[in-house]
Structures are given as structure tokens and as C-alpha cells.
Amino acid sequence: MIARLERTRLHPGAAAEALLAWARFVRDPMHRLWDPRYGCGVPECCPDPAEIRRVLHAVAHALPPKDAREFRARVAKSTELW
């Protein structure tokens, strides 16, 4: 299901990239200073939190219910750091 989503609406590996980018973003003490006017826009360097959340939301909706719950729980664990 994720592979199909990545092929049709995202790009291969987008789900894993978004999950890792979100975890890195919320762990970075400077994340609260994020400003869309600055940065290069590359997720590994200057991730856009709204874009990351959009991808994570799409992935959660593409998964079967049980897997979606587990995925959302994993995202929520990282989000607690926000």
C-alpha cells in the first residue's frame, strides 16, 4: 500500500524519509525557530514541518487500519517532543 502511494503520489522511499525527517526535526532544539523564509527546502537539511506532516498523514491513510494505528502511534511518540 505504501509502495503504491509512493509510486502514484509521492516518490519511492518518501514514507521512510518523512518519518526520519520528522523524528530529526522534533529532536532538534532549534525546531521551534523554523521559518519558511529561510533554509534550502531539502528535507535532510531544512525540512518543512507542514510538508512532512502532509506525507505522514497520506501514509497513515493508505495503510490498513491496524497498521495505520501503529504508524500513528510511532509518529505520536516523536510528536510528543514537539
N, C-alpha and C positions, 0 to 999 in steps of 0.2 A: 504494500500500500504506500509506504513512504517512497519506494523507488518510483512508483508511477507518478506520485505527486512531484517528485524531483524532476522527472523527465518532462512532465507536462506544464508545470507552473514555476518551477524553481531551477535548480541545476544539480547535477549529481553531487552528493555529499552535503547539500545545503542544510539538512536537518542536524547532522553532527556538528557542522561548522557553527550553526546558530546556538546550539546547546553549549558548546565550548566558549563561544564569544560571550554569551550571557553570563556564564559562570565566571569568566575572567573579568567582565565588566563590573559585576556586583562586588567582586572581591577587591577591586582597585579602590583605594581610599579616595582617589580623585574623581570617582564616577559621578558624584553629586555636582561636580563643576562642569559636566558635559554641556557643550554649547554647539548647536548645529552649524554655527558660522565658522567654526574652527575645525581643523583636522582634515585629513585626506579622504575620509569616507571608506577606507579599506577596513573591513571588519576586524582583522587581526591587529590593527593599529588604533583606529579611531572608530569604533563601532557606533552605529546609530541605534540606540535602545528601542526606538519605535519600530524600526525595520526588523531587528532581532525578534521582538515580541510578535510581530506580524507573521514571521516564518514559524515560530514556535506554536502560535495559535493555529496556523494552517496544518502543521504536522499533527497536532493533537486531534483536530477534526478529521484527519484522514485515517487515523488508527481505529481499530475495533474498540468497543467500549472499555474492556478490561485493560488493554494496552494503553489506551488514552488516559485512564486513571493513573496508571503507573508513571506515564510520561509527565502528566501534570504534577504529580507528587514530586518527581525529580526536579522539575522546573521550580515548583514552590519552595523546595528546600534551598535552592540557590537564591530565590527571590527574597527569602527571609533576611538575607544580608543587605538588601536594598535599603 
